[in-house]
Amino acid sequence: MLNWILSQFKRQSAEDLERARELVKAAERGGAHVNLAKARELARALGVEVEVHASADEVVHAIRRYLSLRGEL
């Protein structure tokens, strides 16, 4: 919850948003295996909360939802 509150007060860096877009595109193509550790790190950087035991697909879905809600996708 604290991550979400803090994320509302800071602007996301263009680099984090671009990395998120690339991650979602790679997952949609299905050709590249998504690195779970990197996906979690990116979600943290964006302020997206995911379950501790979330799979890579769930993390990517949460990032996709974050980008969609903010019109960044």
Backbone bond lengths (Angstrom), bond angles and torsions (degrees), N, CA, C in turn:
res aa  C-N    CA-C-N  psi(-1)  N-CA   C-N-CA  omega(-1)  CA-C   N-CA-C  phi
1 M - - - 1.442 - - 1.524 110.04 -
2 L 1.323 116.32 -42.81 1.455 119.81 179.59 1.525 110.96 -61.85
3 N 1.334 116.50 -39.10 1.461 119.60 177.53 1.516 111.40 -58.82
4 W 1.319 116.31 -41.75 1.461 120.37 -179.79 1.530 110.63 -64.01
5 I 1.316 117.13 -44.71 1.463 121.04 -179.53 1.528 110.21 -61.57
6 L 1.313 115.76 -47.15 1.462 119.30 179.78 1.526 111.60 -64.07
7 S 1.329 116.83 -36.19 1.460 119.38 -179.09 1.523 111.94 -66.83
8 Q 1.330 117.44 -24.89 1.459 120.24 178.77 1.526 111.81 -72.47
9 F 1.311 117.83 -21.13 1.457 121.68 -176.73 1.525 113.69 -98.50
10 K 1.314 117.65 -11.10 1.454 118.75 179.36 1.514 109.93 -117.72
11 R 1.282 115.81 149.37 1.463 121.05 178.11 1.524 108.96 -86.35
12 Q 1.296 115.14 139.95 1.455 119.51 178.93 1.517 109.29 -75.33
13 S 1.300 115.92 140.77 1.454 118.82 178.38 1.527 109.16 -70.10
14 A 1.291 115.12 148.38 1.467 120.85 179.54 1.524 110.09 -60.51
15 E 1.328 116.55 -33.03 1.466 120.45 -179.89 1.529 111.14 -65.73
16 D 1.326 117.93 -43.62 1.465 121.29 178.86 1.525 110.71 -63.39
17 L 1.321 116.78 -42.31 1.464 119.91 179.88 1.525 110.94 -65.56
18 E 1.317 117.09 -39.71 1.463 120.49 178.45 1.526 110.74 -66.28
19 R 1.330 117.00 -42.23 1.469 120.26 176.65 1.523 110.69 -60.39
20 A 1.331 116.44 -39.50 1.462 120.66 179.75 1.527 110.62 -65.14
21 R 1.325 116.89 -43.95 1.473 120.24 178.38 1.522 110.96 -60.60
22 E 1.335 116.39 -43.85 1.466 120.74 -179.96 1.529 111.17 -64.82
23 L 1.316 117.44 -39.36 1.462 121.17 178.41 1.528 110.75 -62.38
24 V 1.319 116.33 -45.22 1.467 120.69 -179.63 1.535 110.33 -64.92
25 K 1.324 117.01 -42.95 1.471 120.44 178.84 1.523 110.87 -61.87
26 A 1.331 117.05 -42.80 1.465 120.75 179.88 1.525 110.69 -63.92
27 A 1.317 116.68 -39.62 1.466 120.36 179.65 1.525 110.74 -68.03
28 E 1.327 117.13 -37.25 1.460 120.85 179.21 1.519 111.47 -67.34
29 R 1.336 116.47 -36.63 1.457 120.35 178.13 1.516 111.15 -67.99
30 G 1.319 115.86 -30.01 1.457 120.51 178.04 1.512 114.21 76.12
31 G 1.306 117.83 -4.92 1.449 120.72 -177.92 1.518 113.09 -76.40
32 A 1.304 116.40 -31.05 1.464 120.05 -176.22 1.524 109.96 -107.25
33 H 1.308 115.20 138.53 1.460 121.04 176.09 1.521 107.71 -78.14
34 V 1.322 116.92 130.12 1.459 121.56 -178.25 1.521 109.03 -81.18
35 N 1.310 115.92 127.59 1.455 122.26 177.61 1.529 107.74 -77.49
36 L 1.315 117.15 113.93 1.461 122.20 -175.54 1.521 112.13 -60.62
37 A 1.315 117.96 -41.85 1.467 121.02 -179.11 1.522 111.20 -62.95
38 K 1.326 116.74 -43.12 1.465 120.15 179.59 1.529 110.98 -69.10
39 A 1.323 116.85 -36.65 1.469 120.07 178.71 1.528 110.15 -65.58
40 R 1.335 117.10 -41.25 1.475 120.40 177.49 1.528 111.28 -64.85
41 E 1.327 116.57 -41.13 1.469 121.19 178.74 1.529 110.65 -61.64
42 L 1.312 115.77 -42.13 1.461 120.48 178.62 1.524 111.02 -66.31
43 A 1.326 116.67 -41.59 1.468 120.38 177.75 1.524 110.23 -60.41
44 R 1.324 116.85 -42.57 1.469 120.75 177.35 1.521 111.25 -61.25
45 A 1.331 116.35 -43.17 1.465 120.81 -179.59 1.527 111.15 -62.54
46 L 1.328 116.32 -32.88 1.463 120.67 179.54 1.528 112.33 -83.78
47 G 1.327 116.59 -14.05 1.460 120.37 -176.99 1.512 113.16 85.51
48 V 1.336 116.24 19.04 1.464 121.84 179.38 1.523 108.15 -88.03
49 E 1.314 116.37 124.76 1.460 120.27 178.37 1.523 110.10 -89.68
50 V 1.316 115.31 131.68 1.463 121.52 176.74 1.522 108.07 -130.97
51 E 1.307 116.12 154.85 1.461 121.69 178.75 1.526 110.16 -63.11
52 V 1.305 115.85 151.85 1.464 121.96 -179.15 1.523 111.09 -59.83
53 H 1.308 116.88 -38.82 1.460 121.10 -176.70 1.524 112.20 -102.23
54 A 1.318 117.59 23.04 1.467 121.08 -179.89 1.527 109.88 -67.57
55 S 1.318 114.91 142.91 1.463 120.03 177.44 1.524 109.34 -79.22
56 A 1.315 115.86 170.96 1.461 120.65 178.93 1.527 110.30 -60.34
57 D 1.332 117.14 -39.98 1.468 120.93 179.09 1.516 111.43 -62.64
58 E 1.316 117.43 -39.51 1.465 121.09 179.26 1.525 111.38 -67.60
59 V 1.321 116.55 -38.18 1.463 120.12 178.40 1.524 109.79 -67.14
60 V 1.321 117.04 -43.91 1.467 120.92 178.58 1.527 109.94 -62.43
61 H 1.320 117.28 -41.06 1.467 121.07 178.19 1.531 110.58 -61.43
62 A 1.323 117.68 -41.75 1.468 121.37 178.97 1.530 110.52 -64.74
63 I 1.321 117.34 -40.41 1.468 121.10 178.18 1.524 109.91 -67.03
64 R 1.333 116.94 -42.32 1.466 121.21 178.05 1.530 110.05 -59.74
65 R 1.321 116.83 -43.73 1.469 121.46 179.26 1.535 110.07 -63.02
66 Y 1.335 117.04 -42.03 1.465 122.11 177.86 1.533 110.68 -58.83
67 L 1.334 115.93 -48.20 1.469 119.89 -179.72 1.516 111.74 -64.92
68 S 1.323 117.14 -40.03 1.459 121.09 -179.82 1.524 111.84 -64.23
69 L 1.308 116.53 -43.90 1.466 120.49 -178.71 1.526 112.03 -64.57
70 R 1.307 116.53 -27.56 1.459 120.42 -178.45 1.523 112.97 -100.14
71 G 1.325 116.79 4.68 1.465 120.77 178.25 1.515 113.85 68.61
72 E 1.311 117.00 27.88 1.463 121.92 -177.10 1.519 113.14 -102.95
73 L 1.314 117.59 -0.67 1.468 119.45 -174.77 1.491 111.81 -88.39
